Amino acid sequence: MKFWRTFDIEVIKFVEGRHEINFQIGDSFFQHFEDNQLVEKGDLTIRVKMNKGANLIEMDFNIQGSVRLTCDRSLEEYDQPLDINETMIYKYGSEEVEINEDVIMITRDTPSVNVAQLIYEFILLNLPAKKIHPDYRNELDEDDFEGEGGIVYFDEPEFEDEDLEEDQEEKKEIDPRWASLKNLKNKE
């Protein structure tokens, strides 16, 4: 429980205006999340710039540092640098409820908000979809071309004149087994 309290921001104690709260997280941070399979180690600095107003609290999160990931291609571990900027808004209301992914409603007498889960989610959402070790990023495989303009399709020219099509077909070599069938077709 002490771990979770480390990430409490006691909003009730702050007066209206701008404030800055800093956190430093390391490897032990990631061990407190049950669903963690992507990140086990990291060294990050979190700077929360809080603007407390009469009706809402706006928190701008800046997360900088690196996390240790496993390369999808070589299974080698490497450090992935992160520089994340996210915003969360806490609106005052009648109950504590998440309105959407960027806005949470809290009551005016809410003593503190815990930002540990938010920080964890911000980190996971900013991990690359393909985790590739820096030594292998210049190597390309066929999956890397998909949707990036690596595949080019050429349209064959359309002929409006059927005689031109037939002339081109005759120029192509015809397998002798099919030649007699083609002759039957031409007689029709």
SVG drawing of the C-alpha trace seen along z (x, -y; Angstrom):
<svg xmlns="http://www.w3.org/2000/svg" viewBox="-24 -31 47 62">
<polyline fill="none" stroke="black" stroke-width="0.4" points="0.0,0.0 2.9,-2.3 3.8,-2.1 0.4,-3.4 0.4,-6.3 3.7,-7.5 1.7,-8.5 -1.1,-10.3 -1.4,-14.0 -3.3,-15.6 -5.3,-18.0 -7.4,-19.2 -4.2,-20.8 -3.3,-22.8 -4.6,-26.4 -5.9,-27.5 -3.1,-28.1 -0.1,-26.3 1.9,-23.6 4.5,-21.1 4.9,-17.6 7.8,-15.2 8.1,-11.5 11.0,-9.2 10.2,-5.6 12.4,-2.6 12.2,1.2 10.1,1.7 7.3,-0.5 6.4,2.0 6.3,5.0 3.2,3.6 1.0,4.1 -0.6,7.6 -1.1,7.4 2.5,6.2 4.0,8.4 5.7,5.8 7.8,3.7 9.7,5.0 12.4,2.4 12.7,-1.3 14.1,-4.5 11.8,-7.5 11.2,-10.9 7.6,-12.2 6.9,-15.9 3.2,-16.7 2.3,-20.4 -1.0,-20.9 -3.3,-23.9 -6.0,-23.9 -9.0,-26.0 -12.4,-26.7 -14.2,-24.0 -11.5,-21.6 -7.9,-20.5 -5.8,-20.1 -2.7,-17.9 0.0,-17.8 2.2,-14.8 5.7,-14.8 7.4,-11.4 11.0,-11.1 13.5,-8.3 13.7,-4.7 12.2,-1.3 13.8,2.1 12.0,4.0 12.6,7.3 13.2,7.2 10.4,8.9 13.0,10.1 16.1,11.1 14.7,11.5 17.6,9.3 16.8,6.7 17.3,3.0 16.5,-0.4 13.6,-2.2 13.7,-6.0 10.4,-7.6 9.3,-11.3 5.6,-11.4 3.3,-14.3 -0.3,-13.6 -3.1,-15.6 -5.7,-14.5 -8.6,-16.7 -10.3,-16.3 -13.7,-18.0 -15.6,-18.6 -19.0,-17.0 -21.4,-15.0 -19.7,-11.6 -16.3,-10.0 -16.6,-8.6 -14.5,-8.4 -16.3,-10.5 -13.9,-9.5 -10.2,-8.6 -9.1,-12.2 -11.7,-13.4 -12.4,-12.1 -15.1,-13.6 -14.2,-13.9 -16.1,-15.5 -14.9,-18.7 -14.0,-16.9 -11.8,-14.3 -8.6,-14.5 -6.2,-13.1 -5.9,-11.5 -3.6,-8.6 -1.7,-8.9 0.2,-5.5 -2.2,-3.7 -2.3,-6.7 1.5,-6.9 1.6,-3.1 -1.0,-3.4 0.7,-6.4 3.9,-4.4 2.3,-1.3 0.3,-3.3 3.5,-5.0 5.5,-1.8 6.2,-1.0 3.9,1.6 7.0,3.4 9.7,3.6 12.9,3.7 16.4,3.5 18.3,0.5 20.9,2.8 18.2,4.3 16.1,1.3 17.8,0.9 17.1,4.4 13.9,4.8 11.6,7.8 8.5,8.2 6.2,7.1 8.0,3.7 6.8,2.9 3.1,3.4 1.3,0.1 4.5,-1.9 4.5,-2.1 7.0,0.7 4.6,2.7 3.8,1.2 1.0,2.4 1.1,1.8 -2.1,1.7 -1.9,3.4 -2.9,1.2 -6.5,1.6 -7.2,2.1 -10.4,0.8 -9.7,2.4 -10.2,6.2 -7.9,6.7 -5.0,5.3 -5.6,7.7 -5.8,10.6 -2.6,9.5 -0.8,9.5 -2.2,12.9 -0.9,14.4 2.6,13.0 2.7,14.9 3.9,18.4 1.1,20.9 1.6,24.3 1.1,26.8 -1.5,28.8 -3.7,25.7 -3.2,24.6 -5.9,26.8 -8.4,25.5 -7.4,21.9 -8.1,22.8 -11.6,24.0 -12.2,20.7 -11.1,18.6 -13.4,20.5 -16.5,19.5"/>
</svg>
